[in-house]
Amino acid sequence: MESASKERGPMANAQQNGEIRFDPVTVLITGASSGIGAELARFYARSGRTLVLWGRDAARLERVARDCRTMGATVRTRVLDLADGHAAIASFREDDTDHPVDLLILAAGLGDMRQHAERTERAETVLELGLVNYATPAALATAGAERMVLRQRGHIVLLGSVAAFHALPFAAGYSGSKAGLTRFAEALRNGLAEYGVGVTLVSPGFVDTPMSRRVSSAKPFMQTAPQAARLIARAVEEERPHLIFPRLFAGLRILDIIMPRPIRDAIMRRLKADQAPRAAG
Ligand SMILES: NC(=O)c1ccc[n+]([C@@H]2O[C@H](COP(=O)([O-])OP(=O)(O)OC[C@H]3O[C@@H](n4cnc5c(N)ncnc54)[C@H](OP(=O)(O)O)[C@@H]3O)[C@@H](O)[C@H]2O)c1
C-alpha cells in the first residue's frame, strides 16, 4: 500500500544518512487562501524563506499572507482564477523568474457534485472541475518541471483525492478530474526521476475545510487542516511518491481494484451524498 510505501527518492536516502534536509528557499502554493493550502503556507512560513501564495479571494489570501509575514517569511501574493490555464502558466513563469521555486505545491481545487434532486451534474461545472482540478495543475506542474530540470533541484506536490480511486456516480466530474491528476502525477514522477526533481501525489480523505463542510454525508476519519499539512510536509521531506491518508482509504483503493465489476457497480450505485450550494464569490 502506497501510504506506507518504502519507495523513497535519493534525497530521502541521503537524509537517512544525516547528509541533507530538504530546506526550500522558495515555496509556491496554489490554493493558499483557504484550507489545506493556507495551513501549508503557515507550516512553511519562517525567516529566510520566500512564500509565493496564490489564491482567488484577495481578502482571504491577504490574511494568510499576514500570518506568514508575522512568522518571518517574505511573502508575495497573486490573485488569479486557475480556470484560465494560459494566465496561470504565464504567472508561474513570471514568479519563478523573480523567485526560483524549489517547492511547488498545487493545492488549489474545486469540490462539486450532483445535487440530490438533480439527475446529472451541470456540464459547465464539469468543465470547471476539469480545468481547476486537472488541466491547470498539470500544466503548472509541467511549467515548474521545465525550470526545475534546468536547475536540477526541486519538488512538486499535487493535491489529488481518494475520490480518484472510486467511480463516484454523483461526482463523476470531481472523481474524474482527480483520477486524471493522479495518473498525470505518476507519469510526471517517472519522467523526472533522472533529473533530480521529485513529485509527491497527495490523496486525502476528508479534511475539515470549507470544501468538506459543504458535503452533508458522513465524513469518516476526518482530519484537521493542520494535521493534513504536517502529513504532507513530512511526505515531501521523505520524498514519498504517494501519500494517502487516512490509511483506511489505501485499503479501500485496493478493494476497489480487486472487486468484481458487478459488485463494485452495485455498491457505487447505492452511495449517496449531497452538498450545500457554493458560497457566492
Ligand atoms: N477537504 C477535503 O476533504 C479534501 C479531500 C480530498 C482532497 N482535497 C483536495 O485538497 C485541496 C485543497 O482543498 P481544501 O479542502 O483546502 O479546500 P478549500 O478550503 O475549499 O480551498 C480550496 C482552495 O482552492 C482555491 N481555488 C478553488 N478554485 C479556484 C480557482 N478557480 N482559481 C484559483 N483558486 C481556486 C481556493 O481559492 P479561494 O478560496 O481564494 O477561492 C482555495 O484557496 C483541493 O485540491 C481538494 O480537491 C480536499
The ligand as an SDF file (V2000), in Angstrom:
LIG
                    3D

 48 52  0  0  0  0  0  0  0  0999 V2000
  -11.1210   18.9430    2.2560 N   0  0  0  0  0  0  0  0  0  0  0  0
  -11.1970   17.6870    1.8550 C   0  0  0  0  0  0  0  0  0  0  0  0
  -11.9130   16.8620    2.4710 O   0  0  0  0  0  0  0  0  0  0  0  0
  -10.3940   17.2140    0.6660 C   0  0  0  0  0  0  0  0  0  0  0  0
  -10.3790   15.8370    0.3940 C   0  0  0  0  0  0  0  0  0  0  0  0
   -9.6650   15.3720   -0.6920 C   0  0  0  0  0  0  0  0  0  0  0  0
   -8.9470   16.2530   -1.4710 C   0  0  0  0  0  0  0  0  0  0  0  0
   -8.9590   17.5880   -1.1970 N   0  0  0  0  0  0  0  0  0  0  0  0
   -8.1810   18.4650   -2.0820 C   0  0  0  0  0  0  0  0  0  0  0  0
   -7.3300   19.2880   -1.3090 O   0  0  0  0  0  0  0  0  0  0  0  0
   -7.1290   20.5210   -1.9850 C   0  0  0  0  0  0  0  0  0  0  0  0
   -7.3810   21.6680   -1.0150 C   0  0  0  0  0  0  0  0  0  0  0  0
   -8.7600   21.6740   -0.6830 O   0  0  0  0  0  0  0  0  0  0  0  0
   -9.3170   22.2850    0.6760 P   0  0  0  0  0  0  0  0  0  0  0  0
  -10.0280   21.2220    1.3740 O   0  0  0  0  0  0  0  0  0  0  0  0
   -8.2390   23.0370    1.3490 O   0  0  0  0  0  0  0  0  0  0  0  0
  -10.4390   23.2570    0.0750 O   0  0  0  0  0  0  0  0  0  0  0  0
  -10.7690   24.7860    0.3170 P   0  0  0  0  0  0  0  0  0  0  0  0
  -10.5930   25.1700    1.7430 O   0  0  0  0  0  0  0  0  0  0  0  0
  -12.0820   24.9990   -0.3450 O   0  0  0  0  0  0  0  0  0  0  0  0
   -9.6180   25.5240   -0.5260 O   0  0  0  0  0  0  0  0  0  0  0  0
   -9.5780   25.4330   -1.9120 C   0  0  0  0  0  0  0  0  0  0  0  0
   -8.5400   26.3970   -2.4260 C   0  0  0  0  0  0  0  0  0  0  0  0
   -8.5170   26.3130   -3.8630 O   0  0  0  0  0  0  0  0  0  0  0  0
   -8.6780   27.6190   -4.3870 C   0  0  0  0  0  0  0  0  0  0  0  0
   -9.4200   27.5990   -5.6270 N   0  0  0  0  0  0  0  0  0  0  0  0
  -10.5810   26.9510   -5.9000 C   0  0  0  0  0  0  0  0  0  0  0  0
  -10.9840   27.2250   -7.1480 N   0  0  0  0  0  0  0  0  0  0  0  0
  -10.0590   28.0720   -7.6690 C   0  0  0  0  0  0  0  0  0  0  0  0
   -9.9230   28.7360   -8.9100 C   0  0  0  0  0  0  0  0  0  0  0  0
  -10.8160   28.5910   -9.8950 N   0  0  0  0  0  0  0  0  0  0  0  0
   -8.8490   29.5370   -9.1040 N   0  0  0  0  0  0  0  0  0  0  0  0
   -7.9450   29.7160   -8.1250 C   0  0  0  0  0  0  0  0  0  0  0  0
   -8.0150   29.1220   -6.9250 N   0  0  0  0  0  0  0  0  0  0  0  0
   -9.0670   28.3120   -6.7010 C   0  0  0  0  0  0  0  0  0  0  0  0
   -9.4680   28.3930   -3.3450 C   0  0  0  0  0  0  0  0  0  0  0  0
   -9.2780   29.7670   -3.5400 O   0  0  0  0  0  0  0  0  0  0  0  0
  -10.3210   30.8760   -2.9350 P   0  0  0  0  0  0  0  0  0  0  0  0
  -10.7430   30.3710   -1.5910 O   0  0  0  0  0  0  0  0  0  0  0  0
   -9.4600   32.0970   -2.8540 O   0  0  0  0  0  0  0  0  0  0  0  0
  -11.4340   30.9720   -3.9030 O   0  0  0  0  0  0  0  0  0  0  0  0
   -8.8500   27.8570   -2.0580 C   0  0  0  0  0  0  0  0  0  0  0  0
   -7.6610   28.5270   -1.7690 O   0  0  0  0  0  0  0  0  0  0  0  0
   -8.0540   20.5050   -3.1900 C   0  0  0  0  0  0  0  0  0  0  0  0
   -7.3190   20.1810   -4.3380 O   0  0  0  0  0  0  0  0  0  0  0  0
   -9.0500   19.4220   -2.8650 C   0  0  0  0  0  0  0  0  0  0  0  0
   -9.6110   18.8330   -4.0130 O   0  0  0  0  0  0  0  0  0  0  0  0
   -9.6630   18.0860   -0.1440 C   0  0  0  0  0  0  0  0  0  0  0  0
  1  2  1  0
  2  3  2  0
  2  4  1  0
  4  5  1  0
  4 48  2  0
  5  6  2  0
  6  7  1  0
  7  8  2  0
  8  9  1  0
  8 48  1  0
  9 10  1  0
  9 46  1  0
 10 11  1  0
 11 12  1  0
 11 44  1  0
 12 13  1  0
 13 14  1  0
 14 15  2  0
 14 16  1  0
 14 17  1  0
 17 18  1  0
 18 19  2  0
 18 20  1  0
 18 21  1  0
 21 22  1  0
 22 23  1  0
 23 24  1  0
 23 42  1  0
 24 25  1  0
 25 26  1  0
 25 36  1  0
 26 27  1  0
 26 35  1  0
 27 28  2  0
 28 29  1  0
 29 30  1  0
 29 35  2  0
 30 31  1  0
 30 32  2  0
 32 33  1  0
 33 34  2  0
 34 35  1  0
 36 37  1  0
 36 42  1  0
 37 38  1  0
 38 39  2  0
 38 40  1  0
 38 41  1  0
 42 43  1  0
 44 45  1  0
 44 46  1  0
 46 47  1  0
M  CHG  2   8   1  16  -1
M  END
$$$$
